[in-house]
């Protein structure tokens, strides 16, 4: 079977991480390693990237990194006494 390589631009479309974060994940063994094509050219095996994306979905990573807290706060119930704001006359704002 012939393996397909994807370049950095295609990787960015599939994985919404910065280059630095992808590098850190690669270094930690948490992301597929790049293939050096030349002195200034790298690529990743498409099947490895797809497998990694699928594993993230299975692990429950449905929300992009850094947005977990925002999503949790947005979905959370309002605190007692903060359900609605009112002005001095008791009218809802």
C-alpha positions in Angstrom: 0.0 0.0 0.0 1.3 3.4 -0.9 1.5 5.9 1.9 0.5 9.5 1.4 2.5 12.4 2.8 0.9 15.7 3.7 2.8 19.0 3.9 2.5 21.6 6.6 -0.3 23.6 5.0 -2.5 20.6 4.8 -1.6 19.6 8.4 -2.7 23.0 9.6 -6.1 22.6 7.9 -6.6 19.3 9.7 -5.0 20.0 13.1 -5.7 23.5 14.6 -2.5 23.7 16.5 0.5 26.1 16.2 3.7 24.8 14.7 5.3 25.1 18.1 2.6 23.1 19.8 2.9 20.3 17.2 6.6 20.3 17.7 6.2 19.9 21.5 3.7 17.1 20.9 6.1 15.3 18.5 8.9 15.7 21.0 6.8 14.2 23.8 5.7 11.3 21.5 2.1 12.5 21.5 1.8 13.3 17.8 3.1 11.5 14.7 6.7 12.4 13.9 7.5 14.4 10.7 9.4 13.0 7.8 12.3 15.2 6.6 12.0 15.5 2.8 14.9 17.9 2.4 16.8 20.6 4.2 13.7 22.9 4.4 10.8 20.5 3.7 8.9 18.3 6.1 5.7 16.2 5.8 3.6 13.8 7.9 2.1 10.5 6.9 -1.6 11.1 6.3 -2.7 7.8 7.9 -0.8 8.6 11.1 -2.3 12.0 11.4 -5.8 10.6 10.7 -5.3 7.9 13.3 -4.1 10.6 15.8 -7.2 12.8 15.1 -9.5 9.7 15.5 -7.8 8.9 18.9 -8.4 12.4 20.1 -12.1 12.2 19.2 -12.4 8.8 21.0 -10.6 10.3 24.0 -13.3 13.0 24.2 -11.4 15.9 22.7 -14.4 17.4 21.0 -13.5 21.0 22.0 -10.3 22.6 20.8 -7.6 23.0 23.4 -7.9 26.1 25.6 -11.7 26.2 25.1 -12.6 23.6 27.7 -13.1 26.2 30.5 -15.1 28.5 28.2 -17.4 25.7 27.1 -17.8 24.5 30.7 -18.6 28.0 32.0 -21.1 28.6 29.1 -22.9 25.3 29.8 -22.9 25.8 33.6 -25.9 26.8 35.6 -25.9 30.5 36.8 -24.8 30.9 40.3 -27.6 31.6 42.9 -28.6 35.2 42.9 -27.0 35.8 39.6 -29.7 34.4 37.4 -30.8 37.8 36.1 -29.6 41.3 36.6 -31.9 44.0 37.7 -31.8 47.7 38.1 -32.7 49.8 41.2 -36.5 49.5 40.4 -36.4 45.7 40.2 -36.8 45.8 36.5 -34.8 43.2 34.5 -32.0 44.8 32.4 
